[in-house]
Amino acid sequence: MKPTSPTDFWDSLAAFSNPVPHDVAGALTALGIEVLRELSKPDSTEYLARCPAHLALTGKQDRRPSFSVNGTTGLFHCFSCGYAGPFIQLVEDGLGYHRIEAFQWIARHGVYRTAEEEPPAGRPEETLRINEASLALFTPPPPRACARRSLTPEACRAFGVLWNPEKHRWILPIRHPETGELWGWQEKGKRFFRNYPAGIHKGATLFGDLTWRGETALLLESPLDAVRAHALGIPGAFASFGAHASEAQIRLLKARCKQLVLGLDNDTAGRTSRDRIHTRWRPRGLVMRFLDYSHTTAKDLGDMSDADALTAYGNAHHPWRRRR
């Protein structure tokens, strides 16, 4: 297909790189692949699942998690049948897309990086120790950027949100859940996500005010949505950095609140993750309600008007409530 516009041209070019979703686990869920285990490594997380190509390649279902996807590189491999490749190949095969369509699908899920952006091994800036001085080059978010997201300067200060003035991107700190020590940050711009340093295990913590304890916590996917909730006066807002909330993150929330409002995105990945959390944690004594999306077509709290966001939170319901 010959590109017909500059956008088509750059999409075509990018489609032949190695785009990786910023939330690999959430993207797997959206593809209908259930993450069964997370295996943390020093520089990445491996997501284990049943191989989606096993039946076609061997004539048998994969009855054990033989399929692994690297959360940093997006590369997948089935140790049983040999099915392997870059993440974009998984999207092509799973959805029947051409390469450019598969790239666009990954871009809609937030591109974490492409292969060309992978820092070379041993690059000095990747080996420097992360500490508070590492944030010195960043600034408070400019008023115009805050206004576009309906954020307030006070909310950004409360959550430690900063701004990369050179690249016009949000800087969202990732900290130790108990000590507050800086582990790194997520850099977010238009169709761009990058976790720094590469391989940081953000599933071991939450984004939000980690000193908070209270009656009701709110779990969202996007850190900026948690800042928006705080700006609206909603207490106890946290983000999981994506649709897949880890066991460690839910344990952290359970220790901080008496009940949890699950405000994950109103899409396939968000609803699947929400239902998984409820099924697994209700028997463990965690009281949960679901953010109410019935009055809006918005995908998440960040896309709502102030009035709709407050209504969604105020009308949060028990999972068994009959929908109108």
N, C-alpha and C positions, 0 to 999 in steps of 0.2 A: 504494500500500500504506500503510495507516494504521499508525503506530508503535504497538506494544503494550507498550513498556516505556521507561524513561528512556534505556537504552542504545540502543534502536532509534531514539528521537527524535534523540539527538545524532549517531548515525551517519547518519541521514537528512539532518540539517542540514549535517554536514561533507561529505557526498557532493556537495554543490552548491558547494563551494569548489574550490580547485585543489590537491589533495594531490599531493606529489611524493615518490617513493621516495628514501631517503637514498643509495642506491646505484643510480643510474639505469642504468648499464651492466649491472649484475647483473640488474636487473629486465627490461631488454631481452632479455638472454640467456634468462631464465625465460619470456619470451613467444615465444621461438624466433626472435628477431631478432639476428643476429650483428653485433657491432660490428666494423667493418672498419678504422676510423681514429679517432683522437682529435685534435681540433684545439683547442689551448689558446688562450684569449683572456684579456685582462687581468682580466675579471670572471667568467669561466665556462669550461666545457669543452663543446665541441660533439662529439657522437658521431655518426659517419657510418656508414650502413648501406644495404642495399638496401630499397627501399620495400615494406612488406608488403601494401599495397593496390594496387600497380601493375597486377598482372595483372587484378584485378577491374575496375579503372577504365579501363584502356587496352587490355586483351586481350593485353598483352605483359609479359614478365618485366622487372624493373629490372636491367639488366646492368651498371650502374655505380652507385656509392653516391650516389644522388640524394637520399637521405632523411637528414635531420639532426634530432637531438634535443638540446635545450639542457639541460645538466646542472644548472643552477640553477633555471630556471623550469619545466622539464619539457615545454615547448612543442615540438611536432614539426612538420616541414614537408617535403614532397617538392617539390623545385624543378622536377621534370619534370611530374608529373601533378596537383600542387596539393593533394594530401591533407594536411590540417593540423588542428591542434587541441591541447588540453591533454592531458597524459599520461593522465588518467583515460579520455579518449575512446579512446586507443590500447588500453587494457586492455579496455574494453567491446567494441570491434571485434574484437580479437584472440582473446578468450576467449568472446565471445557473452554477456557479463554485462550485467545491468541496472546502473544507476548506483550503487546502494548496494553491490551485490556487488563492483563494480569498486573502490569506495573501500575496502572491507574487504580486498580482495586487496592493494592498495597498503599499507594499514596493517600487514598481516602482513609486508611487506617493509621495514617501518620508515619511518614518515612523516618526511620531512626538514623539511617545513613545509607550510603552506597559503598561498594567495594573501594572506589577511588578515595573515599574519605577515611578509610581505615588507617590510623597512624602507623608508620613503619615501626618495626620492632626496635626497641631501644631508644626511641625518640625521647630526648631529654625531658620535655615538658610532661610526658606521661609517667616519668619515674620520680618526679618531684613529690615530696611529701605534701599531702593536702592539709592545710590549716586555715585559720581565719584570714591570714594574710593573702591567701589565694583568691579571695573575693575583692581585693583592693582595686582591681581594674574595672569593676562594675559600679554602676550608679543606681540611685533610686529610679524607678520607672517614671518616664515623663508623663505629664498630665494627659497628653493626647492618647498615649497607649493605654493608660488606665481608663479613660473615658470610653474607648472602643470596647473594652471588656466589662464596663460598668463596675469597675473596682475603685476603691477609695485609697488615697495615700496611707491612711491609718491602717487599713486592712493589709496593705502590702508590707508596711513596717512590722505589723504584728506577726506576719508569717515569714519575715526575712526575705521577701521577694526583691530581686534586683534586676538590673537591665544591662545588656551588652550594647553600649552605644555605638560601637563600630559596626556590628552586624544587625542591630535592631531586633534583638531576641530577648526573651524572658529568661532569667536565671532563677531556678527553683532549688534551693538547698536540700540536700539529702543528709540527714543527721542520725547519729546513734539514738535509738529510742529512749534510752534512760539517761545518758550523760549529756546529750546534745552535741557531742563532738562532731565536727564537720567531716563527712565521708566523701562528699563530692557534690555534684549538682546535675540537674537536668536542664538542658538548654533548649528552648522551644521558640520556633519562629513559624512563619507561614510554610506549611507542608514540610516542616523540619523538626526532628527531635534528635537529641544526642545526649547520652548519659556520660558524664565525665567523673572519674576516669572510666575507660572502657571496662566492662565487666562488673561494675559496681552492683552489689546485690541489694537493690532497692526493696525487694520483697521482704527484707528483714526489718523494715521500719515503716513508718507512715509519714506523709507530709501533713503538717499541721502544728498546732501548739502542743508539743509533746509533754508539757507540764500540766495540761488540762485534765481535770477529773470532774465528773458531773453526772446528772440524771440521764440525759439522752445525747448520744453521739450520732453524727451523720457521716456516712461513708460515701464518698464520690470517687469517680475515676480520675478526673483531671485536677492537678494541684490548683490551677487557676479557678476552677469551680469552687474549691474549698475556700479560697480567698473571697470569691463573690458571696458565698454563703455568710461569711463573717461580716462582710460589708452590709449585708441585709439584716444583721442582728441575730443570725442563727448561731447558737453556741455549739461548741464541740464538733466543728466540721473538720474532717480528715479526708485525705485522698490516698488511694492505693497505687498511684502511678500507672493505672491501666485497668482493664476489665477483670483481669485475674487477680483476685485478692488471695494472698498466701495464707497458710495456716498461722504463720507467725504474726501476720498483720491482724487477723481476727482475734488471736490471743491478746495482743496489745489493746485492742478495742474493748474486749470483754473485761480487762483489768481496769479500764478507765470509765466505764459507764454501767448503768443498770439496764438500759435498753438501747438498741441500735436501729436507726433508720437506714435502710439500704437504698441509696440513691444512685446506684450504678446506671449507666446509660440505657435509654429506652430503645435498644436494638437487640439483635439476636445474641451477640456476645454478652452484653450487659445482663439481659434477662436470664440467660443460662447460668452465668456466674452467680447472680442473685439467688436463684433457686437452689443452686448447689450449696451455697453458704447456709441458707435456711435449713435445708435437709440435714446438713452435717452438724450444725451448731444448735439447733433448737433442742435436741435431746440432751445437750450439755448445759442447758439452763440459760442460754442467751436469748433474751426476749427481743424479738425483731418486728419491725414494721417496714412496709414498702413505701417509698416516695410515690405520690399519686400523680400519674401522668394522664389521667383520664380527661382532663380539661384542656390539653395542649397537644400540639403535634411536635413539640420540641424534642430533640434527641437527648438533651441533658439540661441540667439546671443553668448552665452558662448560656444556653440559647433562649432562655425564657425572659420575659419581662419581669420587673420587680414584683408586680402583683401576682403573676402566675407562679413565680418561684416560691413566694410566701404561701400561696394556696397549696402548692404541691407538698410543701413541708407540713403545713398545718393540717392537711387532710391525709397524711401518711396513715396507711391502713394495715390491718392484720392480713396476712397472706390468704386466709380463707374467706375474706369478705367477697360476697358475690358482686361481680362487676356489673355496672349499669350498661 
